[in-house]
């Protein structure tokens, strides 16, 4: 299970740091991006292995759902987890998951594990 690489896209530096800390504690490798543009650069990196992308929906500029659609064009099989303070009200595209903010460490762990390929 460990050795999976997760790309975390979150514009709030403190929130991003907390998510990264939790995921690293769970022994995931974590890549970080502060916005959609940065995330796309990571995803476009030919040699970059990513097993899951977790993105905040409320990003500046291109939002998380638009980012997810673009990422899917580049990597059709990549699981994508959308995080939102309004998770109940976002319609999640097929094959993607969502998690409501704020979430507990356990919720994050369980959600991420459920979305990673076995």
Backbone as JSON Lines, residues from 0, in Angstrom:
{"i":0,"aa":"X","n":[0.83,-1.2,0.0],"ca":[0.0,0.0,0.0],"c":[0.87,1.25,0.0]}
{"i":1,"aa":"X","n":[1.92,1.26,0.82],"ca":[2.76,2.45,0.81],"c":[3.51,2.5,-0.51]}
{"i":2,"aa":"X","n":[4.31,3.52,-0.68],"ca":[5.01,3.78,-1.94],"c":[4.08,4.31,-3.02]}
{"i":3,"aa":"X","n":[2.83,4.54,-2.69],"ca":[1.97,5.22,-3.64],"c":[2.29,6.71,-3.58]}
{"i":4,"aa":"X","n":[2.21,7.36,-4.74],"ca":[2.51,8.78,-4.8],"c":[1.21,9.56,-4.99]}
{"i":5,"aa":"X","n":[1.03,10.57,-4.15],"ca":[-0.19,11.37,-4.18],"c":[0.17,12.82,-4.47]}
{"i":6,"aa":"X","n":[-0.51,13.4,-5.44],"ca":[-0.34,14.81,-5.75],"c":[-1.42,15.59,-5.0]}
{"i":7,"aa":"X","n":[-1.0,16.5,-4.12],"ca":[-1.94,17.3,-3.33],"c":[-1.96,18.72,-3.9]}
{"i":8,"aa":"X","n":[-3.16,19.15,-4.33],"ca":[-3.33,20.49,-4.89],"c":[-4.21,21.29,-3.94]}
{"i":9,"aa":"X","n":[-3.61,22.28,-3.31],"ca":[-4.33,23.07,-2.29],"c":[-3.68,24.44,-2.22]}
{"i":10,"aa":"X","n":[-4.48,25.5,-2.37],"ca":[-3.89,26.85,-2.4],"c":[-3.59,27.4,-1.01]}
{"i":11,"aa":"X","n":[-4.23,26.85,0.02],"ca":[-3.95,27.3,1.38],"c":[-2.73,26.55,1.91]}
{"i":12,"aa":"X","n":[-1.63,27.27,2.09],"ca":[-0.36,26.63,2.45],"c":[-0.44,25.83,3.74]}
{"i":13,"aa":"X","n":[-1.19,26.34,4.73],"ca":[-1.28,25.65,6.02],"c":[-2.07,24.35,5.87]}
{"i":14,"aa":"X","n":[-3.18,24.42,5.18],"ca":[-4.0,23.22,4.94],"c":[-3.19,22.2,4.15]}
{"i":15,"aa":"X","n":[-2.49,22.69,3.12],"ca":[-1.67,21.79,2.29],"c":[-0.62,21.09,3.14]}
{"i":16,"aa":"X","n":[0.04,21.84,4.01],"ca":[1.07,21.27,4.86],"c":[0.49,20.19,5.77]}
{"i":17,"aa":"X","n":[-0.69,20.45,6.32],"ca":[-1.32,19.46,7.21],"c":[-1.65,18.18,6.46]}
{"i":18,"aa":"X","n":[-2.21,18.32,5.26],"ca":[-2.56,17.14,4.45],"c":[-1.3,16.36,4.1]}
{"i":19,"aa":"X","n":[-0.26,17.09,3.68],"ca":[1.0,16.44,3.32],"c":[1.58,15.69,4.51]}
{"i":20,"aa":"X","n":[1.56,16.33,5.68],"ca":[2.09,15.68,6.89],"c":[1.35,14.37,7.18]}
{"i":21,"aa":"X","n":[0.04,14.41,7.1],"ca":[-0.77,13.21,7.38],"c":[-0.43,12.11,6.37]}
{"i":22,"aa":"X","n":[-0.39,12.46,5.09],"ca":[-0.13,11.45,4.06],"c":[1.28,10.88,4.19]}
{"i":23,"aa":"X","n":[2.24,11.74,4.51],"ca":[3.62,11.24,4.68],"c":[3.72,10.32,5.89]}
{"i":24,"aa":"X","n":[2.95,10.65,6.93],"ca":[2.93,9.78,8.11],"c":[2.36,8.41,7.77]}
{"i":25,"aa":"X","n":[1.46,8.38,6.79],"ca":[0.87,7.12,6.33],"c":[1.78,6.45,5.29]}
{"i":26,"aa":"X","n":[2.98,7.02,5.11],"ca":[4.02,6.46,4.24],"c":[3.72,6.58,2.76]}
{"i":27,"aa":"X","n":[2.98,7.61,2.39],"ca":[2.82,7.92,0.98],"c":[3.92,8.89,0.57]}
{"i":28,"aa":"X","n":[4.27,8.86,-0.68],"ca":[5.12,9.89,-1.26],"c":[4.19,11.0,-1.7]}
{"i":29,"aa":"X","n":[4.52,12.25,-1.38],"ca":[3.6,13.34,-1.68],"c":[4.25,14.4,-2.56]}
{"i":30,"aa":"X","n":[3.55,14.77,-3.62],"ca":[3.94,15.89,-4.46],"c":[2.96,17.01,-4.15]}
{"i":31,"aa":"X","n":[3.43,18.26,-4.2],"ca":[2.56,19.38,-3.83],"c":[2.43,20.38,-4.96]}
{"i":32,"aa":"X","n":[1.24,20.98,-5.05],"ca":[1.02,22.08,-5.98],"c":[0.09,23.08,-5.3]}
{"i":33,"aa":"X","n":[0.36,24.36,-5.51],"ca":[-0.43,25.4,-4.87],"c":[-1.64,25.81,-5.71]}
{"i":34,"aa":"X","n":[-1.61,25.48,-7.0],"ca":[-2.74,25.81,-7.87],"c":[-2.79,24.87,-9.06]}
{"i":35,"aa":"X","n":[-3.81,25.04,-9.89],"ca":[-4.04,24.13,-11.01],"c":[-2.88,24.16,-12.01]}
{"i":36,"aa":"X","n":[-2.35,25.36,-12.25],"ca":[-1.26,25.49,-13.21],"c":[-0.05,24.66,-12.78]}
{"i":37,"aa":"X","n":[0.29,24.78,-11.5],"ca":[1.42,24.03,-10.95],"c":[1.13,22.53,-11.03]}
{"i":38,"aa":"X","n":[-0.1,22.17,-10.72],"ca":[-0.49,20.75,-10.74],"c":[-0.35,20.17,-12.15]}
{"i":39,"aa":"X","n":[-0.79,20.94,-13.13],"ca":[-0.71,20.45,-14.52],"c":[0.73,20.23,-14.94]}
{"i":40,"aa":"X","n":[1.64,21.1,-14.49],"ca":[3.06,20.91,-14.8],"c":[3.55,19.58,-14.25]}
{"i":41,"aa":"X","n":[3.13,19.27,-13.02],"ca":[3.53,18.01,-12.4],"c":[2.96,16.83,-13.19]}
{"i":42,"aa":"X","n":[1.68,16.92,-13.52],"ca":[1.01,15.83,-14.23],"c":[1.59,15.62,-15.63]}
{"i":43,"aa":"X","n":[1.99,16.73,-16.26],"ca":[2.55,16.63,-17.6],"c":[3.97,16.07,-17.6]}
{"i":44,"aa":"X","n":[4.62,16.06,-16.45],"ca":[5.99,15.52,-16.36],"c":[5.98,14.05,-16.79]}
{"i":45,"aa":"X","n":[6.67,13.76,-17.85],"ca":[6.61,12.41,-18.44],"c":[6.98,11.31,-17.46]}
{"i":46,"aa":"X","n":[8.05,11.52,-16.69],"ca":[8.5,10.45,-15.81],"c":[7.85,10.45,-14.44]}
{"i":47,"aa":"X","n":[6.9,11.35,-14.23],"ca":[6.32,11.5,-12.9],"c":[5.25,10.44,-12.65]}
{"i":48,"aa":"X","n":[5.47,9.64,-11.63],"ca":[4.5,8.62,-11.25],"c":[3.53,9.24,-10.23]}
{"i":49,"aa":"X","n":[2.25,9.16,-10.53],"ca":[1.22,9.65,-9.59],"c":[0.14,8.56,-9.52]}
{"i":50,"aa":"X","n":[-0.21,8.18,-8.31],"ca":[-1.25,7.15,-8.14],"c":[-2.61,7.73,-7.8]}
{"i":51,"aa":"X","n":[-2.59,8.99,-7.31],"ca":[-3.85,9.64,-6.92],"c":[-3.61,11.14,-6.88]}
{"i":52,"aa":"X","n":[-4.57,11.91,-7.36],"ca":[-4.49,13.36,-7.2],"c":[-5.61,13.78,-6.26]}
{"i":53,"aa":"X","n":[-5.23,14.54,-5.24],"ca":[-6.22,15.1,-4.34],"c":[-6.2,16.61,-4.54]}
{"i":54,"aa":"X","n":[-7.33,17.18,-4.91],"ca":[-7.35,18.61,-5.16],"c":[-8.49,19.3,-4.43]}
{"i":55,"aa":"X","n":[-8.2,20.5,-3.96],"ca":[-9.24,21.34,-3.4],"c":[-10.13,21.8,-4.56]}
{"i":56,"aa":"X","n":[-11.42,21.89,-4.34],"ca":[-12.3,22.38,-5.41],"c":[-12.14,23.88,-5.57]}
{"i":57,"aa":"X","n":[-12.01,24.59,-4.45],"ca":[-11.96,26.05,-4.5],"c":[-10.57,26.61,-4.73]}
{"i":58,"aa":"X","n":[-10.02,26.36,-5.9],"ca":[-8.69,26.89,-6.24],"c":[-8.86,28.24,-6.94]}
{"i":59,"aa":"X","n":[-7.85,29.11,-6.81],"ca":[-7.9,30.38,-7.56],"c":[-7.68,30.09,-9.04]}
{"i":60,"aa":"X","n":[-8.26,30.89,-9.89],"ca":[-8.1,30.64,-11.34],"c":[-8.94,29.44,-11.74]}
{"i":61,"aa":"X","n":[-8.29,28.43,-12.28],"ca":[-8.98,27.21,-12.67],"c":[-9.35,26.42,-11.41]}
{"i":62,"aa":"X","n":[-10.62,26.08,-11.24],"ca":[-10.99,25.37,-10.02],"c":[-10.67,23.88,-10.1]}
{"i":63,"aa":"X","n":[-10.85,23.21,-8.97],"ca":[-10.44,21.81,-8.87],"c":[-11.16,20.89,-9.84]}
{"i":64,"aa":"X","n":[-12.44,21.19,-10.11],"ca":[-13.17,20.32,-11.04],"c":[-12.67,20.5,-12.47]}
{"i":65,"aa":"X","n":[-12.38,21.75,-12.84],"ca":[-11.82,22.0,-14.18],"c":[-10.44,21.34,-14.3]}
{"i":66,"aa":"X","n":[-9.67,21.45,-13.23],"ca":[-8.36,20.8,-13.2],"c":[-8.51,19.29,-13.38]}
{"i":67,"aa":"X","n":[-9.46,18.71,-12.67],"ca":[-9.68,17.26,-12.74],"c":[-9.98,16.82,-14.17]}
{"i":68,"aa":"X","n":[-10.81,17.6,-14.86],"ca":[-11.16,17.27,-16.25],"c":[-9.91,17.31,-17.14]}
{"i":69,"aa":"X","n":[-9.09,18.34,-16.96],"ca":[-7.86,18.47,-17.75],"c":[-6.87,17.33,-17.45]}
{"i":70,"aa":"X","n":[-6.76,17.0,-16.17],"ca":[-5.84,15.94,-15.77],"c":[-6.29,14.6,-16.36]}
{"i":71,"aa":"X","n":[-7.59,14.38,-16.38],"ca":[-8.13,13.15,-16.96],"c":[-7.8,13.02,-18.45]}
{"i":72,"aa":"X","n":[-7.7,14.16,-19.14],"ca":[-7.33,14.1,-20.56],"c":[-5.9,13.59,-20.69]}
{"i":73,"aa":"X","n":[-5.05,13.98,-19.74],"ca":[-3.64,13.58,-19.78],"c":[-3.43,12.18,-19.22]}
{"i":74,"aa":"X","n":[-4.16,11.88,-18.16],"ca":[-4.02,10.59,-17.47],"c":[-5.41,10.03,-17.17]}
{"i":75,"aa":"X","n":[-5.98,9.35,-18.15],"ca":[-7.38,8.9,-18.04],"c":[-7.65,7.98,-16.85]}
{"i":76,"aa":"X","n":[-6.64,7.25,-16.38],"ca":[-6.88,6.27,-15.32],"c":[-6.58,6.78,-13.92]}
{"i":77,"aa":"X","n":[-6.15,8.04,-13.82],"ca":[-5.73,8.55,-12.51],"c":[-6.93,8.78,-11.6]}
{"i":78,"aa":"X","n":[-6.94,8.15,-10.42],"ca":[-8.01,8.43,-9.46],"c":[-7.87,9.87,-8.95]}
{"i":79,"aa":"X","n":[-8.99,10.56,-8.83],"ca":[-8.97,11.96,-8.39],"c":[-9.93,12.13,-7.22]}
{"i":80,"aa":"X","n":[-9.41,12.76,-6.17],"ca":[-10.2,13.02,-4.98],"c":[-10.41,14.53,-4.86]}
{"i":81,"aa":"X","n":[-11.65,14.96,-4.87],"ca":[-11.99,16.38,-4.76],"c":[-12.33,16.7,-3.31]}
{"i":82,"aa":"X","n":[-11.65,17.7,-2.76],"ca":[-11.92,18.12,-1.38],"c":[-12.66,19.45,-1.4]}
{"i":83,"aa":"X","n":[-13.74,19.53,-0.63],"ca":[-14.53,20.76,-0.66],"c":[-15.22,20.99,0.67]}
{"i":84,"aa":"X","n":[-15.33,22.25,1.04],"ca":[-16.12,22.61,2.2],"c":[-17.6,22.4,1.94]}
{"i":85,"aa":"X","n":[-17.93,22.19,0.66],"ca":[-19.33,22.0,0.27],"c":[-19.47,20.67,-0.44]}
{"i":86,"aa":"X","n":[-18.85,19.62,0.08],"ca":[-18.79,18.34,-0.64],"c":[-20.17,17.79,-0.99]}
{"i":87,"aa":"X","n":[-21.16,18.08,-0.14],"ca":[-22.49,17.53,-0.4],"c":[-23.1,18.15,-1.65]}
{"i":88,"aa":"X","n":[-22.68,19.37,-1.95],"ca":[-23.34,20.07,-3.04],"c":[-22.55,20.05,-4.35]}
{"i":89,"aa":"X","n":[-21.39,19.38,-4.37],"ca":[-20.67,19.35,-5.65],"c":[-21.05,18.06,-6.37]}
{"i":90,"aa":"X","n":[-21.27,18.16,-7.67],"ca":[-21.5,16.94,-8.42],"c":[-20.14,16.45,-8.88]}
{"i":91,"aa":"X","n":[-19.82,15.23,-8.45],"ca":[-18.5,14.68,-8.7],"c":[-18.52,13.92,-10.01]}
{"i":92,"aa":"X","n":[-17.6,14.26,-10.92],"ca":[-17.54,13.52,-12.19],"c":[-17.31,12.03,-11.98]}
{"i":93,"aa":"X","n":[-17.73,11.23,-12.94],"ca":[-17.6,9.78,-12.84],"c":[-16.16,9.37,-12.56]}
{"i":94,"aa":"X","n":[-16.01,8.38,-11.69],"ca":[-14.68,7.84,-11.41],"c":[-13.86,8.71,-10.48]}
{"i":95,"aa":"X","n":[-14.48,9.73,-9.9],"ca":[-13.77,10.58,-8.95],"c":[-14.46,10.48,-7.6]}
{"i":96,"aa":"X","n":[-13.72,10.79,-6.55],"ca":[-14.29,10.76,-5.22],"c":[-14.32,12.15,-4.64]}
{"i":97,"aa":"X","n":[-15.03,12.31,-3.52],"ca":[-15.02,13.61,-2.86],"c":[-14.92,13.4,-1.35]}
{"i":98,"aa":"X","n":[-14.37,14.4,-0.7],"ca":[-14.27,14.39,0.76],"c":[-14.61,15.79,1.24]}
{"i":99,"aa":"X","n":[-15.41,15.86,2.29],"ca":[-15.82,17.16,2.8],"c":[-14.79,17.73,3.76]}
{"i":100,"aa":"X","n":[-14.59,19.04,3.67],"ca":[-13.71,19.71,4.62],"c":[-14.57,20.33,5.7]}
{"i":101,"aa":"X","n":[-14.15,20.37,6.94],"ca":[-12.89,19.74,7.4],"c":[-13.07,18.23,7.52]}
{"i":102,"aa":"X","n":[-12.0,17.49,7.3],"ca":[-12.05,16.03,7.44],"c":[-11.06,15.61,8.51]}
{"i":103,"aa":"X","n":[-11.32,14.47,9.11],"ca":[-10.4,13.95,10.13],"c":[-9.28,13.19,9.43]}
{"i":104,"aa":"X","n":[-8.22,12.94,10.17],"ca":[-7.1,12.16,9.65],"c":[-7.6,10.78,9.21]}
{"i":105,"aa":"X","n":[-8.46,10.19,10.03],"ca":[-8.98,8.85,9.69],"c":[-9.81,8.87,8.41]}
{"i":106,"aa":"X","n":[-10.64,9.91,8.28],"ca":[-11.46,10.01,7.06],"c":[-10.56,10.13,5.83]}
{"i":107,"aa":"X","n":[-9.53,10.96,5.95],"ca":[-8.62,11.16,4.83],"c":[-7.92,9.85,4.48]}
{"i":108,"aa":"X","n":[-7.41,9.17,5.49],"ca":[-6.7,7.91,5.27],"c":[-7.62,6.88,4.58]}
{"i":109,"aa":"X","n":[-8.83,6.73,5.13],"ca":[-9.74,5.72,4.58],"c":[-10.14,6.04,3.15]}
{"i":110,"aa":"X","n":[-10.4,7.33,2.89],"ca":[-10.82,7.74,1.56],"c":[-9.71,7.51,0.54]}
{"i":111,"aa":"X","n":[-8.49,7.92,0.91],"ca":[-7.34,7.75,0.01],"c":[-7.11,6.27,-0.27]}
{"i":112,"aa":"X","n":[-7.12,5.47,0.79],"ca":[-6.88,4.03,0.6],"c":[-7.95,3.39,-0.26]}
{"i":113,"aa":"X","n":[-9.19,3.84,-0.1],"ca":[-10.29,3.25,-0.88],"c":[-10.17,3.59,-2.36]}
{"i":114,"aa":"X","n":[-9.47,4.68,-2.66],"ca":[-9.39,5.13,-4.06],"c":[-8.14,4.65,-4.79]}
{"i":115,"aa":"X","n":[-7.15,4.19,-4.02],"ca":[-5.93,3.74,-4.67],"c":[-6.13,2.35,-5.24]}
{"i":116,"aa":"X","n":[-5.51,2.1,-6.39],"ca":[-5.59,0.74,-6.95],"c":[-4.96,-0.24,-5.96]}
{"i":117,"aa":"X","n":[-5.58,-1.4,-5.82],"ca":[-5.1,-2.38,-4.84],"c":[-3.71,-2.89,-5.2]}
